[in-house]
């Protein structure tokens, strides 16, 4: 059993999807979608720190979008930069980068299968992608 919860993040250019584990470390649930603005350098780190403290989070799993040839492109660089910003605010937190190449597509597919309208999908896709990222990580440590 974990002594703390684990947070999963899907970092985009406008939003950050947030998911959280249960205390057993078995399941990931969607928690929130933070609005960010990369151009204004508003990355929502303060909001994230508040969530981490409120939920007794000890580890953060950040989705690392890689290209299919395993190289890291622009979005991957943005995720690595996000990791550094979070580490500056919370130096003691464990941060794990997780290959998330297919998480957004998997989230989109599951929402389509559940017949969720396009409007609703747009609102929850980032949070769902964060759930897929975190669940993939949780499954790997079982």
N, C-alpha and C positions, 0 to 999 in steps of 0.2 A: 504494500500500500504506500502511496505517496504521502509525503508530509506537507506537500503544497500542491497547488493546482498548476497546470501548464496552459499557457495562452498560445493560440495559433493566429498568425497574421498573414493576410493576403494584401500586399502593398501595391496599390495602383497609383496613378498620377493624380487622381481626384479623391479617391477614397481608400481607406484601409479596412478590410473586413476583419472582424475579431471573433474568435471562437475560444471556448474555455473547456477544459477537461473536468470530469468529476474527480473527487478526491481519490478514487481507486485507480485513476489513470486508464479507464477502460473506454470511455465514450467522450466524444467532442460535441458540444452544443454551440450553435450560433449565439453570439452575445450582442454584438453591436456593429455598426458601420460608422467609422469616423470620417468626417469630411476634411480633406486636406487640400492644400494648394501649393504644389511644388514650385510654381513660378514665384510666389510670394514667400517662399521658404517657411510656410506654415505646415508642419508635418504632423501636428496633433500629438506631439510627444508628451505634453503636459496632461492631456486627456488620458493618454495611455498609461502614464505613471500613476494617475489616480485610480484607474481600473486595476492595475497590478497590485497596488496597496490595498484597495478595497476587498479584493478577492484572494488575498494571500497567495499570489503567484510567485513561484520560485524559478520557473523556466519559461522562456519564450521561444516558440518555433516560428521562424519567418520563412515563408515560401520563397525559394530562389528559382525564378524562371530561367531555365537554360534553353539554349537552342537545341534542336534535335541532334546536332553534332557534338553536344556537350560543352560548347563554348558559352561564355556569358556575354550577353548583349546589353543594350541600353537599359532595359527593365531590370535585368539582373544586377547591373551596377547600381541602380536606384535602390534595390532591396539591400545591397551591401552597405550603401550609404545610410539607409534607415537603421541598420544594425548599429553602426557607429554612433549615430545620434542618440539611440536608446542607451547604449553603453555609457555615453557621457553623462546621461541623467541618472542611470542606475548601474554604477560600475560593478556591483556585486551580483547582478542577475546573470543566470546562465542563458546564453542565446545560441540556439541551434539553427543552422541554415538547412532547409529541407528542399530537395528537388521537387518542384511542383509543376513540372511541365504539363501534366494532363489534368490538374485539379480544376481549373476553370471550365474546361470542356466537360469534365465529369459532372460538375455542379450544374452546368447548363442542361446537360442531358437528363439528369434526374429531375430537374424542374420541368422540363418538357414532358417527360414521362408522367409526371404528376399533374400535367395539364394546367400549369400555372400560367396566367396571362402574361403577355410581354411586359406590360406595365409593372406587374408585381415582380417579375423576374429581375428587372432592372434594379429594383429596390433591395433585393436580397442576394443577388448573385455573388457579391464580394464576401458577404458573411458566409454563404454556402461554400465558396472556394476555401475560406479559412477553415471551415469544418473539415473539408476533404484533406487539407494540408495537415491539420492536427491529428485527424483520425489515422492518416497514413503513418505519421510518426508514432502515435500510441500503439498501433498494431505492430510496428517494428520492434518495440521494446517489450512486448508481452512475452 
